[in-house]
Structure formats: C-alpha cells, structure tokens
Amino acid sequence: MRRGWKTGLAGAVLLPAIGMLAVSCGKSATDAQLNGDTPEAGKSSAVAVTKEPVELTYLISPGGLNQADFEQNINQQVRKKYPNFTIKPLEMWPQDALATHTSFDIIGGSFTTIGTLVDLGITTDITDAAQKYGVDLERFEPNLLKSIREADGGKLFGLPYYANHQVMFYNKDLFDKFGAAYPKDNMTYEETLEIARKMTRTEGGVTYRGFAGDLNSILGQNRYAASVVDPATHKASFAGDDRWRRLFDSLIPLFQVPGYNASEKLLDRNAQRDLFRKEKSAAMWVSGASEYPRPEDRVNWDMVSEPVFSDYREGGPVAIFGLYLVSSTSKHKEEAVLAVEQLTSDEVQVWRAEQMTLMPVLRDPQIKAAIGRAAAFQGKNLKALTPASYSEPVHFGPYYADARKPLYQNLLQAITGAMDVNTALRDATEAANKAIEAKLSASK
C-alpha cells in the first residue's frame, strides 16, 4: 500500500521522499577518499566536497510539486552556501523508487514516518558525517533529536527543520461579548473547564461552546508525553496506564458541558476547527500552532499555552516536526549532509519563520523569537509559541497510527456516552494490539 506522507512547505507537498541518484560532474567526497585524495593543507574537508558541481535530488509526492516554491525554499537556500550544488525535485512514491532501483539522496520526512522509513531501509545514520563536518547538534532542541534517535537504536537519520506544538487559541470578541476574562498561559484543564462552562450558552439562536479541540492531536501530543505504543514491546496499554485515564477524565467533561450537545460528527477535527475559525462560535480551541486563523477567517484571536494537568505541570509541550534525512542509497551522502545542514542553518531558520510561519527547531532564543515577526503572529502572545523547552518525546513508531485510531474512536464514544471510560480504554487496548499484531505478522 502506498503511503502519502506529507510535510508542508509553502504549498509544495514534501513527503519522506527520496531523491534520484545525484549525478555529479566531478568527484564526490566519497570518490576522493577512495582515490586517496585528501583536502589541501590548512583547508577543511568541506571545501573539498564543494569544489565541483554536485546535483542532488529530492523526492516529492506525485502531484505535489510547486516548482517555484521548491526553487525558492530548497534549491536557492542551499545554493546560498554551496553555489555549485543543485537540488532537483523528483515526483515519485518512495516504494516506486525502491521498486525501480532508483537511487536517491535527500528524504523529507515527518515525526510519524521515521519508523516506517527505517523499516523500508531507506535511512542512513549521519552521525559520523555530522561530526566530520562540524555540524553543531547542540544548536537543536535536544528532545527533537532524541525523538529521531529513538526510532532505531540511537541512530541520527537526519535533522529537524520545523516544529509544531499544541496551543490554545481564543476568540477575544466572544470573551468581550460575555464579559469574561481572557485565558492565561499555563492554565490547568480544571481551570479551562470552568471557563468553558461559563462560555457555553445559546443566545439569539446561536449555540456558543466554550471549548473545541483537535482530539486526535491532543491524544498524540498529550502533555503527559505518554506514548500510544511501548517501543520495547510494540504493545498498547491504555487500560493499564493511569495517565490515559486522567487524560480521558480531563477531556471528556469539556464536551459534556450542558448545552454542548456533542456528537461524533461535531467532534471531528474539521468540525471542531470550523466552530472556531468559520462559525466563530467556540470560545477556545486547542490545536497545533500552525492551524492559526487565517485573515480570511476574520477571527479576532490570540493564544495561550495548551492546558496542563494539575498533577503534572513539568516539562513543555510535545512537539511534532519535519526533518530532512539522507538516503541509504545515495552516492553523495556527505554532500547531502552538507545540504541538509544548510537547510537548517540559523539564516534559513529565521527566514522561514518570518516568511513562511514555520517554527524554528533551534535553542537560541533570538532565533525562536523570529516567529513573532511573521505577519500572522505579530502582536500575539509569543510565549505560547516559544516554550522554554519541549517535553520528552512521544514515541512515533510504525504502529503509532494503528494504536491511536481506536483510542481516538473510543474517546468519542466516551464523550457521547456510548462507552464508559474503563470500557473505552480496555477496548482500545485490545483493538490496537490486534492491529499491531496483524501488521507484525504481515511483515514476517
């Protein structure tokens, strides 16, 4: 089955894609070493790599290519440092590239696809190359790199280039309309529930709801940093982990406030988003920061940090992220590492934050603050966008979707009263493990 893994980049749909074999007009770093060539004395080995033209290819999902965006956001950014490098897009599914023995160089992946890419055998550990060329890994948010390394025994398959975490948006006009104080950063779910109760009402034939949220994302990026699958056992244990019960107990009341009238259709992520951005009838909405209301939505909004649990306030939000990986079949791995390093440089991170509203992945507070200069976020609460740190990573392995699906479905059942919490968690555990076992058996 083909999987269309996508990470957005200015309209170009980039998947954990793989590029075709890079054709170089001269020697690659590997070629030079095999032939006994060494860099000139006093010059770094990086200079030797960049002496002659190098062409690398980046795979993009079929139909997802925007040539102008790719040229500006990928090729030109690399060429600022390496003017003799050329990055070319190739529209092809990863499985098709493998089936046709098409070699490739750079892979664009996401937090949920690392495990699958590892299983396909198309990743390579760049630790040695990063050390050789002085790639400063201390610049990056440590828990993002940790999340990459946890995919397969501590190997570093690539570098993150953007991050996204949950925030809570709020409609200032609704709070003004009902004479209520605006939400604040670091509120607990209990405090959020009290506000939701006050804001949920029907007036003038319009049902106003105090809270809305992307439940799938809230589960996957929960502030407990509880993973839906144990990476050691490849099993889900929702019923045996009190954190999932506490999470359900915190979320369910928000949708059972009198007058909310929740249904499975209304709880769909798009319907929840529309309550806030389109209908403007939800006072608060938890979703990824990248889901901020657009100008055409005409919402007078701001944001605060996502709610925390009263029994667990430590750590920051769980981040999801996009990353660039180097293909195991590349003949130009070292050049690909240099290109990836440039695409995650300070300069590019700041430019993308300001121009593309992509949140930086670097620790430097000044670089983090660049997101506040993006047009969409000017005048907004920057603290919600720039947490001091991210939480310990959640494990996003190849069975993540298999386990999260029944958990999400049963959360909806619990909200609508079709299941009690105990049954919902027990049934989700059984369904998740059955799906994982089927996938494991199919792969043997």
Disulfide bonds with the S-S distance in Angstrom:
none
